[in-house]
Amino acid sequence: MNPRMFQTARESRGLSQSKLSTMTGISQAVLSKAEHGLAPLPPERIDIIAGALGYPREMFDWPDDPIGLGASSYYHRKQAGLGQTTLRRIEAEINLFLMQLKRLETSVDINAVYPLPTFDAPEAQGPEPEEAASKLRTAWLIPDGPIQDAIRTVERAGVVVVRRDLGSPKISGMSIRPPASLPVIILNSGMPADRERFTIFHEVGHLVMHQVPSEDGEREADRFAAEFLMPSRIIAPQLSGINLQRAMQLKQHWKTSMASIIRRAYAIGKIDASRYKSLNVQMAQRGFNRHEPIALPAEESRILPAVLDTHRKLYGYSDSELARVVGLKTPEFQAGYGTRRSLRAV
């Protein structure tokens, strides 16, 4: 048994050593020593722990070492109100997903169409977020105007986008560039499409600008996302005299929330602070700060479904076999990855 996999499996279920001890009847002292690699557990006890955590026994033998989540972890650890237990569970779940993805992608060639550069070399001052967003749109050959499909756009740069229940509304998404594997953006499930789209490019901002975290990183990522989705040069003339009706119209065109469009108008100087405050008050009075009118259609990921489809169609894997590959029991695999179905390749 790999002690670090044992700890990752436990934390992914949001369990303390004490709680797991109660569930298994194995003393916390024994569990603690096992997690630190000081006292190997006999096979029968590993079976009990695997059963309590709901993972296949063989997953505990994976040789993988969990990794830190870089900038995403750094920024979310600084957020007030997000408990460390919750964050450890999220980090453990993401680590398990990265291990699972690595096992799936070894049998499939995934070729990025466009590059995913970095702009934050430690020895040089990187560009401002707006310039970085403009450069990336240019590198990805994106024409002037709105992004039609955010997930499709970033997946063409080899970034895997998935939805997972992160267990806290305080987190919209996380991202990581693991060594020798594909970059990943994890979206918190249940968000409206306009918020998802902004979150995707917020996380792209982290991926390209924050290999070394910045003290103002969250605001920089917001500025990057706003410029990428709504380039100031193009949208500025459309924001003059903006009101709620106009924001609603622009939402359908730019596929971003009314709130972000109003904030954009303020950020680039098309409205003053008084008008910005007034529009936000009007949004709140109509309940638009909770539920905006005009729901945008959800976008779908393609890379991971295509990888699974390759395993199923070309290699003949069943769902139970795929579940074993990724270290899950079949029902959990089907809930997280979807059951067998025909999928369109990237």
VOBA-1610 file (N, C-alpha, C; in pm, whole numbers, padded with zeros to 5 digits, always signed):
BEGIN
Met+00084-00120+00000Met+00000+00000+00000Met+00088+00125+00000Asn+00050+00221-00085Asn+00118+00350-00089Asn+00056+00440+00018Pro+00131+00476+00122Pro+00073+00557+00231Pro+00011+00687+00183Arg+00071+00751+00083Arg+00017+00879+00036Arg-00114+00859-00040Met-00128+00746-00107Met-00256+00717-00171Met-00363+00692-00066Phe-00325+00627+00042Phe-00417+00604+00153Phe-00470+00737+00206Gln-00380+00831+00230Gln-00420+00962+00281Gln-00506+01037+00180Thr-00467+01032+00054Thr-00544+01101-00050Thr-00685+01043-00061Ala-00696+00911-00056Ala-00828+00847-00063Ala-00915+00890+00055Arg-00857+00892+00174Arg-00935+00932+00292Arg-00980+01077+00281Glu-00887+01166+00246Glu-00921+01308+00238Glu-01021+01336+00127Ser-01017+01257+00019Ser-01112+01278-00091Ser-01256+01252-00047Arg-01273+01174+00059Arg-01408+01148+00112Arg-01443+01245+00224Gly-01355+01340+00251Gly-01383+01438+00355Gly-01381+01381+00495Leu-01303+01275+00516Leu-01300+01207+00645Leu-01171+01237+00721Ser-01183+01258+00850Ser-01066+01267+00937Ser-01022+01125+00972Gln-00901+01114+01026Gln-00855+00984+01074Gln-00948+00932+01184Ser-00995+01022+01268Ser-01083+00983+01377Ser-01214+00924+01324Lys-01273+00990+01225Lys-01397+00940+01167Lys-01377+00806+01099Leu-01266+00792+01025Leu-01239+00665+00959Leu-01216+00555+01062Ser-01153+00590+01171Ser-01133+00492+01279Ser-01267+00442+01332Thr-01361+00533+01352Thr-01494+00495+01399Thr-01564+00405+01298Met-01548+00435+01169Met-01616+00358+01065Met-01559+00217+01050Thr-01428+00204+01073Thr-01361+00076+01046Thr-01331-00006+01170Gly-01333+00057+01286Gly-01292-00013+01408Gly-01142-00028+01422Ile-01067+00040+01336Ile-00921+00039+01343Ile-00877+00165+01417Ser-00791+00152+01514Ser-00756+00266+01598Ser-00693+00378+01516Gln-00713+00502+01562Gln-00655+00616+01492Gln-00504+00610+01495Ala-00448+00556+01602Ala-00301+00544+01609Ala-00249+00455+01497Val-00318+00346+01471Val-00277+00256+01363Val-00292+00325+01228Leu-00403+00394+01208Leu-00424+00464+01081Leu-00319+00572+01059Ser-00286+00646+01165Ser-00187+00752+01154Ser-00051+00696+01114Lys-00009+00591+01178Lys+00122+00532+01143Lys+00122+00476+01001Ala+00008+00421+00960Ala-00001+00367+00824Ala+00012+00479+00722Glu-00053+00594+00747Glu-00046+00706+00653Glu+00093+00766+00646His+00170+00754+00755His+00306+00807+00756His+00408+00701+00712Gly+00360+00585+00672Gly+00450+00480+00625Gly+00533+00416+00735Leu+00488+00427+00859Leu+00566+00376+00971Leu+00527+00235+01012Ala+00405+00195+00977Ala+00357+00062+01018Ala+00264+00009+00910Pro+00313-00078+00822Pro+00229-00133+00715Pro+00106-00205+00772Leu-00003-00192+00701Leu-00125-00259+00742Leu-00134-00397+00678Pro-00187-00494+00750Pro-00210-00625+00690Pro-00320-00617+00585Pro-00319-00707+00486Pro-00415-00700+00374Pro-00560-00693+00419Glu-00596-00767+00524Glu-00736-00766+00564Glu-00781-00629+00614Arg-00690-00554+00676Arg-00727-00421+00722Arg-00735-00322+00606Ile-00648-00339+00508Ile-00656-00254+00389Ile-00789-00278+00319Asp-00835-00403+00314Asp-00964-00433+00253Asp-01077-00363+00328Ile-01069-00361+00460Ile-01173-00295+00541Ile-01175-00145+00511Ile-01056-00084+00504Ile-01047+00060+00477Ile-01098+00091+00336Ala-01058+00010+00238Ala-01104+00032+00101Ala-01256+00023+00093Gly-01314-00072+00164Gly-01459-00085+00166Gly-01526+00035+00230Ala-01469+00085+00339Ala-01527+00201+00408Ala-01519+00327+00321Leu-01412+00341+00244Leu-01393+00459+00159Leu-01461+00445+00023Gly-01499+00322-00011Gly-01569+00300-00137Gly-01480+00298-00259Tyr-01353+00263-00240Tyr-01260+00251-00352Tyr-01217+00107-00371Pro-01183+00066-00494Pro-01127-00067-00515Pro-00995-00082-00439Arg-00970-00199-00390Arg-00849-00226-00311Arg-00721-00191-00386Glu-00716-00221-00517Glu-00592-00203-00593Glu-00552-00056-00607Met-00648+00036-00594Met-00613+00178-00605Met-00514+00220-00499Phe-00516+00155-00383Phe-00425+00193-00274Phe-00280+00156-00305Asp-00258+00076-00409Asp-00123+00037-00448Asp-00066+00125-00559Trp-00145+00218-00610Trp-00092+00306-00713Trp+00035+00374-00662Pro+00138+00385-00744Pro+00264+00445-00699Pro+00266+00598-00705Asp+00159+00658-00750Asp+00155+00803-00771Asp+00177+00880-00642Asp+00242+00994-00655Asp+00254+01088-00545Asp+00162+01205-00573Pro+00071+01239-00481Pro-00012+01358-00500Pro+00075+01483-00515Ile+00025+01579-00588Ile+00100+01704-00610Ile+00019+01822-00555Gly+00088+01931-00525Gly+00019+02053-00489Gly-00046+02113-00612Leu-00149+02192-00592Leu-00225+02245-00705Leu-00182+02384-00748Gly-00064+02426-00707Gly-00007+02549-00759Gly-00090+02672-00728Ala-00108+02757-00830Ala-00173+02886-00809Ala-00315+02870-00757Ser-00390+02771-00808Ser-00529+02752-00763Ser-00533+02731-00613Ser-00448+02643-00564Ser-00444+02615-00421Ser-00403+02740-00344Tyr-00304+02812-00395Tyr-00255+02932-00328Tyr-00367+03034-00311Tyr-00441+03059-00418Tyr-00545+03162-00410Tyr-00661+03118-00323His-00701+02992-00333His-00817+02949-00254His-00783+02934-00107Arg-00658+02907-00074Arg-00620+02903+00067Arg-00629+03040+00131Lys-00620+03144+00049Lys-00628+03280+00102Lys-00772+03327+00119Gln-00868+03251+00065Gln-01007+03294+00072Gln-01064+03276+00211Ala-01124+03380+00265Ala-01188+03371+00395Ala-01312+03283+00384Gly-01336+03203+00485Gly-01458+03124+00491Gly-01451+02989+00424Leu-01341+02959+00356Leu-01326+02828+00295Leu-01240+02743+00387Gly-01303+02648+00457Gly-01233+02569+00557Gly-01123+02484+00498Gln-01020+02463+00577Gln-00906+02384+00529Gln-00945+02237+00507Thr-01039+02187+00585Thr-01085+02049+00563Thr-01150+02037+00426Thr-01233+02136+00393Thr-01298+02136+00261Thr-01195+02146+00150Leu-01097+02234+00167Leu-00996+02250+00064Leu-00911+02124+00048Arg-00878+02057+00159Arg-00802+01933+00148Arg-00882+01826+00073Arg-01014+01822+00099Arg-01096+01725+00026Arg-01095+01756-00123Ile-01112+01884-00157Ile-01112+01922-00299Ile-00978+01891-00364Glu-00869+01923-00296Glu-00736+01896-00351Glu-00714+01746-00370Ala-00762+01666-00275Ala-00748+01521-00287Ala-00830+01468-00404Glu-00953+01518-00420Glu-01037+01475-00531Glu-00973+01512-00665Ile-00917+01632-00672Ile-00854+01674-00797Ile-00729+01590-00824Asn-00653+01561-00721Asn-00536+01475-00740Asn-00577+01339-00794Leu-00683+01282-00739Leu-00729+01153-00790Leu-00773+01165-00936Phe-00840+01275-00970Phe-00880+01292-01110Phe-00759+01303-01201Leu-00655+01376-01158Leu-00534+01389-01240Leu-00469+01252-01261Met-00468+01170-01157Met-00413+01034-01170Met-00497+00952-01267Gln-00629+00968-01259Gln-00718+00893-01347Gln-00699+00938-01492Leu-00691+01069-01513Leu-00673+01121-01648Leu-00541+01073-01708Lys-00437+01071-01627Lys-00307+01025-01676Lys-00315+00882-01725Arg-00391+00798-01655Arg-00406+00659-01696Arg-00487+00646-01824Leu-00584+00733-01841Leu-00666+00727-01962Leu-00593+00782-02083Glu-00515+00888-02065Glu-00454+00952-02180Glu-00331+00878-02233Thr-00280+00780-02156Thr-00164+00704-02205Thr-00196+00624-02331Ser-00324+00590-02350Ser-00363+00509-02466Ser-00419+00591-02581Val-00422+00723-02565Val-00485+00809-02664Val-00393+00927-02695Asp-00377+00959-02821Asp-00300+01077-02860Asp-00393+01199-02864Ile-00360+01298-02783Ile-00438+01422-02780Ile-00346+01535-02825Asn-00372+01587-02942Asn-00285+01689-03000Asn-00353+01825-02995Ala-00290+01919-02926Ala-00345+02054-02917Ala-00328+02125-03051Val-00432+02196-03090Val-00427+02274-03214Val-00351+02404-03193Tyr-00371+02465-03075Tyr-00309+02593-03044Tyr-00223+02583-02919Pro-00127+02673-02902Pro-00038+02667-02786Pro-00106+02724-02661Leu-00053+02687-02546Leu-00093+02748-02420Leu+00032+02807-02358Pro+00064+02930-02392Pro+00190+02991-02348Pro+00184+03032-02201Thr+00296+03076-02149Thr+00299+03139-02017Thr+00361+03278-02032Phe+00312+03370-01952Phe+00356+03509-01962Phe+00422+03560-01834Asp+00458+03470-01744Asp+00509+03517-01613Asp+00646+03462-01580Ala+00739+03474-01677Ala+00876+03431-01649Ala+00929+03503-01525Pro+00987+03428-01428Pro+01029+03490-01302Pro+01127+03606-01319Glu+01208+03602-01426Glu+01310+03705-01441Glu+01259+03829-01513Ala+01132+03827-01557Ala+01081+03940-01633Ala+00939+03974-01588Gln+00905+04101-01598Gln+00769+04146-01566Gln+00678+04107-01681Gly+00576+04028-01653Gly+00485+03986-01757Gly+00394+04099-01801Pro+00319+04077-01909Pro+00228+04181-01957Pro+00111+04201-01861Glu+00046+04313-01873Glu-00078+04336-01799Glu-00182+04233-01843Pro-00278+04201-01756Pro-00377+04098-01791Pro-00448+04123-01924Glu-00481+04248-01950Glu-00551+04280-02075Glu-00463+04252-02196Glu-00334+04283-02186Glu-00243+04254-02296Glu-00223+04104-02313Ala-00215+04031-02201Ala-00201+03886-02208Ala-00322+03825-02276Ala-00443+03873-02242Ala-00565+03820-02305Ala-00565+03849-02454Ser-00523+03970-02492Ser-00519+04006-02633Ser-00418+03920-02709Lys-00303+03897-02648Lys-00201+03813-02712Lys-00251+03670-02730Leu-00322+03619-02630Leu-00370+03481-02640Leu-00480+03469-02744Arg-00568+03566-02752Arg-00669+03563-02860Arg-00601+03562-02996Thr-00494+03639-03009Thr-00420+03642-03136Thr-00354+03507-03163Ala-00290+03450-03060Ala-00222+03320-03077Ala-00321+03210-03113Trp-00442+03221-03064Trp-00544+03120-03092Trp-00628+03153-03216Leu-00589+03257-03290Leu-00653+03295-03416Leu-00802+03321-03398Ile-00838+03384-03287Ile-00978+03413-03260Ile-01015+03544-03327Pro-01121+03546-03408Pro-01161+03671-03475Pro-01224+03768-03377Asp-01235+03893-03419Asp-01301+03993-03336Asp-01443+03948-03302Gly-01487+03983-03183Gly-01623+03950-03145Gly-01628+03849-03032Pro-01748+03801-02999Pro-01766+03712-02884Pro-01708+03573-02907Ile-01676+03506-02797Ile-01634+03366-02800Ile-01760+03281-02812Gln-01771+03205-02918Gln-01895+03130-02940Gln-01907+03009-02848Asp-01797+02940-02824Asp-01800+02821-02739Asp-01672+02822-02655Ala-01686+02857-02527Ala-01568+02874-02440Ala-01495+02742-02419Ile-01570+02635-02392Ile-01505+02507-02366Ile-01432+02458-02490Arg-01497+02466-02603Arg-01434+02426-02729Arg-01306+02505-02753Thr-01310+02634-02724Thr-01194+02720-02748Thr-01073+02675-02667Val-01092+02650-02537Val-00977+02615-02454Val-00934+02470-02477Glu-01029+02384-02511Glu-00991+02244-02536Glu-00908+02231-02663Arg-00921+02323-02757Arg-00836+02320-02876Arg-00691+02354-02842Ala-00668+02407-02723Ala-00532+02428-02674Ala-00489+02314-02581Gly-00562+02203-02583Gly-00524+02086-02505Gly-00561+02093-02359Val-00651+02183-02322Val-00693+02196-02182Val-00819+02112-02161Val-00813+02019-02068Val-00929+01935-02037Val-01021+02011-01942Val-01148+02022-01978Val-01247+02091-01895Val-01346+01988-01843Val-01364+01983-01712Val-01460+01890-01652Val-01541+01963-01546Arg-01657+01909-01517Arg-01741+01960-01408Arg-01737+01859-01294Arg-01721+01912-01173Arg-01723+01829-01053Arg-01792+01909-00942Asp-01857+01837-00853Asp-01916+01901-00735Asp-01804+01930-00636Leu-01766+02056-00625Leu-01656+02093-00536Leu-01702+02117-00392Gly-01832+02102-00369Gly-01880+02100-00231Gly-01888+02234-00163Ser-01861+02342-00233Ser-01867+02475-00173Ser-01896+02578-00280Pro-01997+02664-00259Pro-02024+02770-00357Pro-01916+02878-00358Lys-01824+02873-00262Lys-01716+02971-00257Lys-01612+02947-00366Ile-01615+02831-00430Ile-01520+02799-00536Ile-01596+02782-00667Ser-01563+02862-00767Ser-01623+02846-00899Ser-01545+02747-00984Gly-01413+02744-00966Gly-01332+02654-01045Gly-01189+02652-00995Met-01114+02555-01043Met-00972+02544-01014Met-00902+02498-01141Ser-00772+02522-01149Ser-00697+02483-01267Ser-00556+02442-01227Ile-00496+02360-01313Ile-00359+02315-01285Ile-00294+02269-01414Arg-00161+02291-01420Arg-00080+02236-01529Arg+00009+02129-01469Pro-00037+02006-01457Pro+00046+01902-01396Pro+00165+01868-01485Pro+00275+01828-01427Pro+00391+01791-01509Pro+00360+01670-01596Ala+00403+01676-01721Ala+00393+01563-01815Ala+00249+01516-01834Ser+00154+01608-01828Ser+00014+01572-01851Ser-00059+01693-01903Leu-00186+01673-01936Leu-00265+01781-01992Leu-00307+01882-01885Pro-00311+02011-01920Pro-00368+02108-01827Pro-00516+02077-01805Val-00565+02113-01687Val-00703+02080-01649Val-00770+02201-01587Ile-00895+02225-01624Ile-00981+02321-01556Ile-01099+02244-01499Ile-01120+02257-01368Ile-01233+02192-01301Ile-01335+02298-01266Leu-01456+02283-01320Leu-01564+02377-01293Leu-01655+02320-01185Asn-01695+02404-01092Asn-01791+02361-00992Asn-01926+02339-01060Ser-01984+02223-01044Ser-02108+02191-01112Ser-02222+02278-01061Gly-02321+02299-01148Gly-02440+02373-01108Gly-02437+02522-01138Met-02328+02573-01194Met-02323+02716-01226Met-02400+02744-01356Pro-02460+02863-01368Pro-02518+02900-01497Pro-02409+02916-01602Ala-02447+02904-01728Ala-02349+02903-01836Ala-02268+03031-01844Asp-02331+03147-01816Asp-02254+03271-01826Asp-02144+03276-01721Arg-02173+03226-01600Arg-02071+03223-01496Arg-01963+03121-01529Glu-02003+03008-01586Glu-01905+02908-01627Glu-01807+02967-01727Arg-01857+03038-01826Arg-01771+03093-01930Arg-01669+03189-01870Phe-01714+03275-01779Phe-01620+03366-01716Phe-01519+03289-01632Thr-01565+03187-01559Thr-01475+03106-01477Thr-01369+03037-01561Ile-01408+02987-01677Ile-01313+02919-01765Ile-01197+03012-01799Phe-01226+03134-01839Phe-01118+03223-01880Phe-01049+03288-01761His-01115+03295-01647His-01045+03331-01523His-00936+03228-01496Glu-00971+03100-01510Glu-00872+02994-01486Glu-00766+02990-01595Val-00802+03018-01718Val-00701+03030-01824Val-00603+03141-01788Gly-00655+03250-01733Gly-00566+03358-01688Gly-00464+03309-01588His-00509+03228-01491His-00413+03170-01396His-00312+03081-01468Leu-00358+02999-01561Leu-00269+02905-01630Leu-00159+02976-01708Val-00192+03089-01769Val-00092+03155-01854Val-00015+03264-01781Met-00071+03319-01672Met-00005+03432-01605Met+00054+03398-01469His+00011+03289-01407His+00043+03271-01265His+00108+03137-01234Gln+00207+03100-01312Gln+00289+02987-01270Gln+00355+03020-01137Val+00394+03146-01123Val+00436+03201-00994Val+00321+03288-00946Pro+00253+03251-00836Pro+00136+03327-00792Pro+00167+03474-00767Ser+00068+03556-00798Ser+00077+03700-00775Ser-00011+03738-00657Glu+00031+03837-00581Glu-00050+03880-00467Glu-00186+03933-00511Asp-00195+03983-00632Asp-00321+04036-00684Asp-00379+03942-00790Gly-00348+03814-00775Gly-00379+03718-00880Gly-00525+03703-00916Glu-00613+03705-00818Glu-00755+03686-00848Glu-00810+03801-00930Arg-00776+03924-00894Arg-00821+04038-00972Arg-00757+04038-01111Glu-00632+03997-01119Glu-00567+03990-01250Glu-00636+03887-01339Ala-00674+03773-01282Ala-00744+03671-01360Ala-00882+03720-01404Asp-00950+03797-01318Asp-01078+03856-01357Asp-01060+03954-01472Arg-00955+04037-01465Arg-00929+04133-01573Arg-00898+04059-01703Phe-00821+03951-01693Phe-00789+03871-01811Phe-00917+03816-01873Ala-01003+03755-01790Ala-01127+03695-01841Ala-01217+03799-01906Ala-01228+03915-01843Ala-01315+04020-01897Ala-01266+04066-02034Glu-01134+04083-02049Glu-01079+04128-02177Glu-01088+04018-02282Phe-01067+03893-02241Phe-01073+03783-02337Phe-01215+03767-02392Leu-01314+03774-02303Leu-01452+03755-02344Leu-01511+03880-02408Met-01469+03998-02361Met-01527+04124-02407Met-01415+04224-02436Pro-01340+04208-02544Pro-01228+04299-02572Pro-01273+04445-02571Ser-01202+04526-02495Ser-01245+04665-02477Ser-01253+04740-02609Arg-01162+04712-02700Arg-01159+04783-02828Arg-01289+04762-02906Ile-01350+04645-02889Ile-01468+04610-02967Ile-01596+04644-02892Ile-01598+04616-02762Ile-01723+04632-02688Ile-01747+04775-02642Ala-01643+04857-02631Ala-01657+04992-02574Ala-01767+05075-02642Pro-01772+05081-02775Pro-01877+05163-02838Pro-02018+05114-02807Gln-02032+04987-02770Gln-02164+04930-02744Gln-02213+04959-02602Leu-02126+05015-02518Leu-02160+05033-02377Leu-02203+05175-02341Ser-02201+05264-02438Ser-02243+05402-02410Ser-02391+05406-02373Gly-02424+05478-02264Gly-02562+05491-02221Gly-02626+05361-02179Ile-02547+05269-02127Ile-02599+05136-02096Ile-02704+05141-01986Asn-02810+05060-02003Asn-02911+05039-01902Asn-02939+04889-01894Leu-03033+04848-01811Leu-03056+04704-01794Leu-03105+04639-01924Gln-03189+04707-01997Gln-03238+04650-02123Gln-03122+04629-02221Arg-03033+04728-02228Arg-02918+04715-02317Arg-02825+04605-02269Ala-02805+04593-02137Ala-02721+04487-02083Ala-02778+04350-02117Met-02913+04340-02117Met-02978+04213-02152Met-02953+04178-02298Gln-02959+04278-02384Gln-02932+04255-02527Gln-02787+04213-02549Leu-02695+04282-02483Leu-02553+04250-02499Leu-02519+04114-02442Lys-02592+04071-02339Lys-02569+03937-02283Lys-02590+03830-02390Gln-02692+03845-02469Gln-02719+03745-02574Gln-02610+03746-02681His-02554+03863-02706His-02451+03873-02810His-02315+03825-02759Trp-02273+03874-02641Trp-02140+03844-02590Trp-02136+03716-02506Lys-02254+03662-02471Lys-02262+03538-02393Lys-02192+03551-02258Thr-02208+03668-02199Thr-02159+03692-02064Thr-02274+03750-01982Ser-02262+03746-01852Ser-02372+03791-01766Ser-02395+03942-01778Met-02517+03982-01747Met-02547+04126-01741Met-02456+04195-01640Ala-02434+04128-01526Ala-02350+04187-01422Ala-02209+04213-01473Ser-02154+04118-01550Ser-02017+04136-01600Ser-02012+04243-01708Ile-02118+04258-01784Ile-02122+04363-01887Ile-02127+04500-01821Ile-02209+04513-01716Ile-02216+04640-01643Ile-02082+04670-01577Arg-02020+04569-01519Arg-01888+04587-01457Arg-01784+04625-01562Arg-01797+04568-01680Arg-01704+04600-01789Arg-01719+04747-01829Ala-01843+04793-01836Ala-01867+04933-01871Ala-01800+05027-01772Tyr-01804+04991-01646Tyr-01740+05073-01543Tyr-01588+05063-01552Ala-01537+04941-01574Ala-01392+04920-01575Ala-01324+04996-01688Ile-01390+05011-01801Ile-01325+05079-01914Ile-01373+05223-01928Gly-01442+05273-01824Gly-01474+05414-01817Gly-01593+05460-01898Lys-01683+05369-01934Lys-01802+05409-02009Lys-01915+05457-01919Ile-01909+05423-01788Ile-02002+05477-01690Ile-01921+05514-01565Asp-01973+05608-01487Asp-01902+05647-01366Asp-01948+05564-01247Ala-01888+05587-01131Ala-01917+05507-01013Ala-02063+05519-00972Ser-02120+05637-00986Ser-02259+05658-00947Ser-02354+05576-01034Arg-02330+05578-01165Arg-02414+05501-01257Arg-02395+05351-01235Tyr-02273+05310-01209Tyr-02244+05169-01182Tyr-02322+05123-01059Lys-02319+05203-00953Lys-02393+05168-00831Lys-02542+05162-00858Ser-02595+05258-00934Ser-02736+05262-00965Ser-02781+05137-01041Leu-02702+05096-01139Leu-02738+04978-01217Leu-02736+04851-01131Asn-02641+04843-01040Asn-02636+04727-00951Asn-02755+04726-00854Val-02797+04843-00810Val-02917+04852-00725Val-03039+04804-00804Gln-03050+04848-00928Gln-03162+04804-01012Gln-03159+04653-01033Met-03040+04597-01053Met-03027+04451-01067Met-03078+04381-00942Ala-03041+04432-00825Ala-03082+04369-00699Ala-03234+04382-00679Gln-03290+04498-00711Gln-03434+04519-00693Gln-03516+04422-00778Arg-03465+04384-00891Arg-03536+04291-00980Arg-03498+04145-00956Gly-03410+04123-00860Gly-03366+03986-00833Gly-03267+03933-00934Phe-03214+04021-01021Phe-03121+03977-01124Phe-02984+03944-01066Asn-02955+03990-00943Asn-02827+03955-00882Asn-02826+03810-00837Arg-02945+03749-00830Arg-02953+03606-00795Arg-02979+03520-00918His-03075+03563-01000His-03110+03487-01121His-03132+03586-01234Glu-03040+03590-01327Glu-03053+03681-01440Glu-03151+03624-01543Pro-03220+03713-01615Pro-03302+03663-01726Pro-03214+03616-01841Ile-03273+03537-01927Ile-03207+03484-02048Ile-03094+03387-02009Ala-03131+03264-01990Ala-03032+03161-01960Ala-02958+03121-02088Leu-02828+03120-02082Leu-02747+03077-02196Leu-02741+02924-02199Pro-02730+02866-02317Pro-02722+02719-02325Pro-02591+02668-02266Ala-02599+02553-02203Ala-02478+02491-02147Ala-02387+02443-02259Glu-02257+02452-02235Glu-02157+02402-02330Glu-02107+02266-02282Glu-02058+02188-02374Glu-02017+02052-02340Glu-01868+02031-02363Ser-01806+01958-02272Ser-01666+01917-02289Ser-01658+01811-02398Arg-01542+01804-02462Arg-01525+01708-02571Arg-01406+01614-02550Ile-01298+01665-02490Ile-01177+01583-02484Ile-01199+01456-02403Leu-01245+01470-02279Leu-01260+01352-02195Leu-01364+01254-02251Pro-01482+01300-02296Pro-01574+01205-02359Pro-01514+01134-02480Ala-01433+01207-02560Ala-01371+01144-02676Ala-01268+01039-02633Val-01193+01066-02525Val-01097+00968-02473Val-01170+00842-02428Leu-01280+00859-02356Leu-01357+00743-02310Leu-01417+00669-02428Asp-01464+00743-02529Asp-01523+00679-02646Asp-01419+00596-02722Thr-01296+00646-02726Thr-01189+00570-02791Thr-01165+00438-02719His-01160+00442-02587His-01143+00319-02510His-01259+00221-02534Arg-01380+00275-02541Arg-01496+00187-02557Arg-01507+00130-02698Lys-01494+00218-02798Lys-01519+00176-02936Lys-01400+00107-03000Leu-01280+00162-02981Leu-01162+00107-03048Leu-01097-00006-02969Tyr-01097+00008-02836Tyr-01027-00090-02754Tyr-01121-00188-02684Gly-01251-00167-02695Gly-01347-00262-02642Gly-01362-00265-02491Tyr-01334-00154-02425Tyr-01346-00150-02279Tyr-01493-00142-02239Ser-01529-00215-02136Ser-01660-00200-02074Ser-01650-00094-01965Asp-01765-00050-01915Asp-01763+00048-01807Asp-01696-00008-01683Ser-01716-00136-01654Ser-01653-00195-01536Ser-01502-00198-01552Glu-01453-00222-01675Glu-01308-00222-01699Glu-01251-00080-01691Leu-01323+00016-01746Leu-01277+00155-01735Leu-01276+00200-01590Ala-01375+00156-01513Ala-01378+00190-01371Ala-01253+00138-01301Arg-01211+00018-01335Arg-01089-00038-01274Arg-00966+00042-01315Val-00963+00088-01441Val-00848+00168-01488Val-00834+00295-01404Val-00946+00358-01370Val-00939+00485-01299Val-00958+00471-01149Gly-00958+00349-01099Gly-00961+00329-00955Gly-01093+00364-00888Leu-01203+00334-00957Leu-01335+00358-00901Leu-01420+00233-00911Lys-01522+00227-00830Lys-01623+00124-00849Lys-01718+00170-00959Thr-01778+00074-01028Thr-01853+00105-01150Thr-01961+00211-01131Pro-02045+00205-01027Pro-02148+00310-01014Pro-02089+00450-01001Glu-01980+00465-00926Glu-01919+00597-00911Glu-01855+00641-01042Phe-01794+00549-01115Phe-01738+00582-01245Phe-01847+00633-01339Gln-01960+00563-01344Gln-02067+00603-01434Gln-02128+00737-01394Ala-02133+00763-01263Ala-02186+00891-01218Ala-02092+01006-01253Gly-01961+00983-01243Gly-01864+01089-01267Gly-01821+01104-01411Tyr-01823+00993-01486Tyr-01772+00995-01622Tyr-01879+00968-01727Gly-01996+00926-01686Gly-02102+00898-01781Gly-02101+00754-01825Thr-02218+00701-01855Thr-02230+00564-01902Thr-02203+00560-02051Arg-02199+00438-02103Arg-02168+00419-02244Arg-02266+00496-02332Arg-02212+00571-02429Arg-02295+00642-02523Arg-02208+00682-02642Ser-02271+00716-02750Ser-02196+00760-02868Ser-02155+00905-02850Leu-02028+00934-02871Leu-01975+01068-02850Leu-01902+01116-02973Arg-01904+01245-02994Arg-01835+01306-03107Arg-01693+01340-03067Ala-01598+01298-03147Ala-01456+01323-03115Ala-01423+01471-03127Val-01309+01509-03068Val-01266+01649-03074Val-01232+01686-03217
//
